[in-house]
C-alpha cells in the first residue's frame, strides 16, 4: 500500500489533549521528526485533525 511521509513542524505544547494523542498515534514525538505511515482514510483524518502542527512531505 502507498505511504505518506509526515513531519512535525510545530510543538504540541498548548495543544488540546486529543491533538496530542493524535500526534502520538501517528508516531510523532519531537519537532522535525519524520515518520512514514500508510495512506489510509483513517491516517488522512488524523493528519487533517493536526494539519496546523504537521506537514506532508512529497
C-alpha positions in Angstrom: 0.0 0.0 0.0 1.1 3.6 -0.6 2.7 5.6 2.2 2.8 9.2 3.3 5.7 11.0 5.0 4.7 13.4 7.8 6.9 15.9 9.5 6.1 17.6 12.8 6.7 21.3 12.3 5.3 22.8 15.5 5.3 22.0 19.2 2.4 20.1 20.8 2.7 22.3 23.9 -0.6 24.1 24.4 -2.5 21.8 22.0 -5.6 20.0 23.3 -5.2 16.5 24.7 -6.9 14.9 21.7 -4.5 16.5 19.3 -1.5 15.4 21.5 -2.9 11.9 21.4 -3.3 12.1 17.6 0.3 13.1 17.2 1.4 10.2 19.4 -0.8 7.8 17.3 0.9 9.0 14.2 4.2 8.2 15.8 5.4 11.8 16.2 7.2 12.8 19.4 9.6 15.6 18.5 9.7 18.7 16.3 11.4 17.9 12.9 10.7 14.2 13.3 9.6 12.5 10.1 7.5 9.3 10.1 6.1 7.2 7.2 2.5 6.0 7.6 0.2 4.1 5.3 -2.1 6.1 3.1 -5.5 5.1 4.6 -8.6 7.2 5.2 -8.0 7.0 9.0 -4.5 8.3 8.8 -5.7 11.1 6.4 -8.2 12.0 9.0 -5.6 12.1 11.7 -3.4 14.4 9.6 -6.4 16.7 8.9 -7.0 17.0 12.6 -3.5 18.2 13.3 -2.8 19.9 10.0 -1.5 23.0 11.7 1.2 21.0 13.6 2.5 18.8 10.7 3.4 19.0 7.1 3.1 16.2 4.4 6.4 15.6 2.6 6.3 14.5 -1.0 
